[in-house]
Amino acid sequence: MKISVQRARSIWFIYLTEINPEGLNLVPLLQPLVAKYNFQIFPTKPAELFGKEVVEIKFSGGNFQKDDQHNIGVDLGIFNWGLVAETKSSTNDSDAFLNDLLNWVSTEFKIVPYETVLRSKIYVSEVWVQTDKKLNSLNPKLENLAKRISSLIKGHDHKPIAYETSGIIFSTDPVVTNPPGSFRFERIIDVAFGENRYYSAAPLQTDAHIELLGELEAILSS
């Protein structure tokens, strides 16, 4: 199984009014923030910070020096309700960036340590997967049903059309309040079935997501 991380998003729920209870002017933070993480796209006009329609303050194309060997690309979104960091490596790296950022801000601008007001964290992990297994392997009955569907399709340029199982989704009951996202495993659009390339999304940390995909591959192989 080959895996390529497409999105590793960490979402930290921290109300800005709680992390900055004295209402300090944090505008002077912006330029040092841009310089520290070398963001390439960032707010440059007051309307991008204070406009009535502003929901998110976005910083893109940054660099986070995780350690001596790893310089991680990162994007940052700042909302009234919290922070969102996104990398293409892992949610652990996204978490490490937010930890580094907030500890730096706490030291430089004397705001409240984030650990005391952090309400919760959620994650979005999206990966591309290449495997030699097909979803029909889950159950021979699925393959038989796919063949039955194929046999019923008529009039498509007079050419036979072969159907296969293309995805599986695990979701919570819709009555659940604020449910986490679904686990999805489905073929990538516009890629030939023979390449066995899939897209997968999960409301999990990247490591747990990849571990779960390994379990799925074992099921397909059994």
Secondary structure, DSSP 8 states (H G I E B T S, - for coil): -EEEEEEEEEEEE--HHHHSTT----GGGHHHHHHHHT-SB---STHHHH-TT---EEEEEEEEEEETTEEEEEEEEEETTEEEEEESS-HHHHHHHHHHHHHHHHHHH----GGGT--EEEEEEEEEEE-S--GGGG-HHHHHHHHHHHHH---STT--------EEEE---TTSSS----EEEEE-TTS-GGG-EEEEEESS-HHHHHHHHHHHHHHHH-
